[in-house]
């Protein structure tokens, strides 16, 4: 029921942001605050004792990078740098904080996916400032200027929540329970973020006067990257960690890359990629949950 509600609210958020983009896009400055608050709630509830890196985590992190690199190279090979930028946003995003929840619903190893999620966030924070200047076409900024700008943005939306959560846990250990109590608040913030990113994306795209045919390759690219991630993860983790690795490679924190893709240095059309990816990975989750429920019913 919660997953169905999440999917409904996701669609509603995109519709509200799209229809009222002119009015809502001016509130884009609230997006970093929303992301920071949502991630702080998530980090508060992390069970440090569950974070046990193992060799499979190394393979998962390497596979995460391989997916976007291969997709980026393929897009460049067909002569589409904008598509290459779009698939980068889709593939390079770290594992979503919702992945452990989905894995729990699938009766999988929550400790494994939680560790993978944290490691992917750290890797994303470290690599993105150095990689992104090669991805986007921003001639008005030097490599160093863009690297510093991206580092500051990533530090705000990832570093600040980690620091705040750590300090709060040290000062007041019972605050760990706030994460579970504030799940509905976190869901509300997630949808608020979707409204803003939808408004920003719609406004920028309409200003550039793109057609549906212009946007179609970005949507198809997102779908291909999503499908490859879920299937590659399933094969990588087969047989014991197939669901966990599938979630790790397919379920992405697209809010982070939507935040980056909405910046002035990014190509507006590439924004369509991570926007469509939100629908793709939520659809994949619904299919996985349905298959798991059918399998459990057969056993039961």
N, C-alpha and C positions, 0 to 999 in steps of 0.2 A: 504493500500500500504506500509506504514512504517513497519508494522508487517511482511509482506512478505519479505521486504528487510532485516529486522533484521534476519529472519530465514535463508535466503540465505547466508548472511554474516557469520552467526554462523557456518553453514556447511562448508563454504569456509575456515573459520579460523581454524577449526579442521583439515581439509584436509592439509592446509599449514603447520600447526604445526606438524602433523603426518608424512608428507612426508619429511620434512626438520628438523626433531627432533634433529639430531646430531649437526647441525649448530646453531639452535635457542635455545636449552636448556641452552647454556652457558650464555644467556641473562636473566636467571631466576631472577637475582638480581633486574631487572627492574619491576618485578611483584608487589612488595609492593608499589613502586612509582606509578604504574598505578592504583592500587586499591585506594590508598590514594587520588590521583588526581580526580578520578571518583566520589568518595564519597564526596569530598570537594565541587565539582560542585553541587551534589545533595543536600547537607546540606545548601548550600547558598540559595537555592530556597525554603526552608521549610517555610511555613506560620505558625508561632508560634500560631497565633490565632485559627488555625484549630485543634490544638492538645488539644483535650478534652477527656481525659480518662473517660470511663464508665465501668459499670460492665461487659458488654460483652467482653471488652478488657482483663479482668482477665481470662475469660473462654477461650479466644483465646490463650493467653499465656500458660495456663495450658494444652490446647489441643496440642499445638506445642511440649511441652515436653513429653506429653503422647505418641504421635505418635512414636518418636524415642526410648523412653524407651521400649515400647511394641515390636517394631521391633527388638531392640537389644536383649531383653530377648528371643524372638522367635528364633533368629539366634543362640543364645547360646544353646537353648533347643535342636536344631538339631545338635549341636556339631560343629559349624562353627564360630570361633572367628573372622576370617578375614571378613566374611560376616557381622558379628555384627558390626565391625568397619566401614564397608562400609555404612551400613544403618544408623549408627550414623551420619556420614557426611551428608547424604541426609536429615535426619529428623531434626537434630539440627540446621541447617543453619537458620539464621534469614530471615525475609520477604524481598524480593528483592525490590530495589528502583523502579523497573519497575511496581510493583503492582499498585500503584496509577494511573499510565498511563493506564493500562489495565482496571481498575475499571472505570476510566473516559470514556473510549471507550465503556464500558458496561452500561454507564449512571447510575453508582452507587454512593455511598456516599464516595467521595474522602477524606473528612475529617476523616472519621472513619478508612479507610485503612492506611492513612498517620500516624495517631496516633499509630495504631497497628505496623506499620513498625518501627517507632522510638523506641517504647517500646521493640520490639523484638531485635533490635540492642543492646540496653542497657542490656537486660537480657542475651543475648549471650556473650557480653563482660564480664559480671560479672561471669557467670557460667562456661564458657569454661575452664579457667585456672584450676579450681578445678575438673572438670569432666573429661577432656581429659586424664589426667594421668591414670585414671582407665580404659579407653577405649583402648589405644594403648599398645602394648607389647614392651617396651623399657627397657630391664634389665640393660643397661649400664648407665641409668639415675635414680636417686632417684625421689621419688614423688615431693619433694620440688624443685629439680633442673628443672624437666620438667614443673612444675607449673609456676615457674618464667620465663622460656623460652617462654612458651605459652602466659603468661601475657604480656611480652614485645612485642611479635608479634601482639597480638590483640590490644594492646595499640597503636602500630604504624599504623595499617591499619584502626582502628575505632576511637581511641582517638584523634590522630593528625588531621584528617579531621574535626572532631567536633570542636576542639579548633580553628583551622585556620579559619573555616567558621564563628564561633562566633566572633572572633576578627575582621575579615573583615567587618562583618555586623555592628559592633559597630563603627568602624572607618569610614566606607563608606557605609551607608545604601542603596544607590542605587545599590550596588553590588548584591542585591537580584535578580535583573533582569538578571544577568549574567547566571543563571541556565537555563532559557528558551532559551537564545541566544546560549548557548553552548551545546544544546541537541545533535546536530550532532557530536560535538567534543567528548562528553561523550560516544556516540555510538561507535565512532572510537576507543576510549580507551578501551571500553568493548571488542571489537573484538580483539584488540591488546593483551589484557589479555588472551583471549581464545586461541590465537595462542601460547602464552608462556606456558599456563597450558597444552595444548595438546602436545606440544613438550616435556615438562618435563615428563608427564605421559607416553607417548609413549617410550621415552628413558629409563625410569626406568623399564617399563614392558618388553621391549626387552632385557634389561640386565639380567632380571630374567628368561627369556625364558618361559614365561607363554603361555599356549595354549588357544584356544577359549573356550574349556570346563572349564578351570580354571576361565575364566572371565565371563562366562554365569551366574552363580549364583549372581554375583555382579550387572549385568545389570538387571536381573529379580527382585532382591531385591530393586533396585532403582525404577523400574516401579511400584512395589507393594506399596512402601512408598509414591510415588507420587499420585497414584490412591486413596489410603486411605486418604491422606491429602486433596485432592480436594473434595472427596465425604463427608468426615467427616465435613469439613468446610461448605459445602452446607447444611448438616443436622443441624449443630450447629446454623447457622445463619438464618435458615428458619423461617418465609417467608420474613422478611423485609431486612435481611442482608446476604442472601444466597450467592450472588455473592462476596460480600466483604470478608466474612469469608472463602469462598472457595479459593479465591486468597491468603488470609492470611496463610492458612495452606498448600497450594500447591505451590505457587510461591516463590521460595527460592533464596537467594543470594548465589548461589553455588560457586561464585568466591572466597568468603571468605573461605569456607571449602575446596575448591580445593587448595588454598594457604596452608592451614594447612596440608591437605593430601599429599602434595608434599614435606613435610619436611622429614629429614632423620630419625626421630623417628617414622614416620608412616609406615604402611605396604604398599608396592608398589601396590599390587593387589587390596587393598581396594580403591585405586584411581579411579578404573573403576566405582564405585558406583556413586559419584557425577558427573563424566563426563557424564554418561548415563542419569543422572537426568536432565541435561541441555536440552537434547532432549525431555525428557518426559514432563517437565513442559511447554516447548514451544509448544509442540503438543497439550497439554491440553488447552493452551491459544488460539490457533488457532481454536479449536473446540468450546470453549466458545464464541469467537467472531463471529463465523459462526452461532451458535445457536441464539445469540442475534440479529444478523442482520436479520435472518429469522423471528424471533418473531416481530421485528420492522416492517418488510415488511408486515406481516399479519395485523398488527394494522393500518399501514399507508395508 
